[in-house]
Amino acid sequence: MSAPEQSIGRRPGFVAGFAMAVAFFTRIPIGTPAEADWQLAQAAWAFPLVGAGVGAVAAFVFVIAQLIGLGDWPAALLAVTASLVLTGALHEDGLADSADGLFGGADRDRRLAIMRDSRHGTFAVLALVLSVALRASALAQIGEVVFAGLALVAAHAGSRALLAAAMWALPPARRDGLGAAAGRPRPASVVAALAIAFAIGAAALGPLHGVIAIAIAAAAVASAAATARRRIGGYTGDTLGAFQQIGEIAMLLAATGLR
């Protein structure tokens, strides 16, 4: 076994694993020691923690916008924009590519080829518009500043924890690309990610409401994952982005009805 293959078997420590997840999910310029030696799946437990941080930044922007009197809709759109800037629209790009590929290709190979094309078509544009509109409208509908901010934290944490579950449940659709390179998370890491997400959701939305919101998001992501498996044979980096967006939207909409 070569040295790189041996190093893949190692697991990063707590700090390095968290740093790896931060470096992948955000544009924060953080270095991770020997990050090329580790697979993203080994940091799956940290996904909801990074998500909570992204949600906290979006919530802060929402609160500030409300405090200076901008109103519900401008505050909601600014909060969504803040998350886009912090993540570099990573998940939105995946959603757009997935929408074009999954629904614009006639067969598996064509769908995968479309998803690798950086150009966006009609399905991509519609998916992006709906994503931003649904998230902003949910926040504007909630209106109440503190609860909306907490809902953002819960939605960002929960939706990213579900990525760990999707990476464990689905095979990579390609032999190369992010899906194959990311690896498969250990069951214990998936359980840890989900436990952290449930704890954050319970703290933010209340024990019962938090569980309900994450369960609704899980059902929505499971449906999307089943579609990806049926149409392309598994997941790619793009479909993971789509899963995150679907989970976040579902949790925010659920919070709207639970407030």
Secondary structure as UniProt FT lines:
FT   HELIX           3..8
FT   HELIX           14..25
FT   TURN            33..34
FT   HELIX           35..37
FT   HELIX           40..46
FT   HELIX           47..67
FT   TURN            68..69
FT   HELIX           72..87
FT   TURN            88..89
FT   HELIX           90..104
FT   HELIX           108..116
FT   HELIX           122..142
FT   HELIX           145..169
FT   HELIX           178..182
FT   HELIX           187..205
FT   HELIX           207..232
FT   HELIX           237..258
//
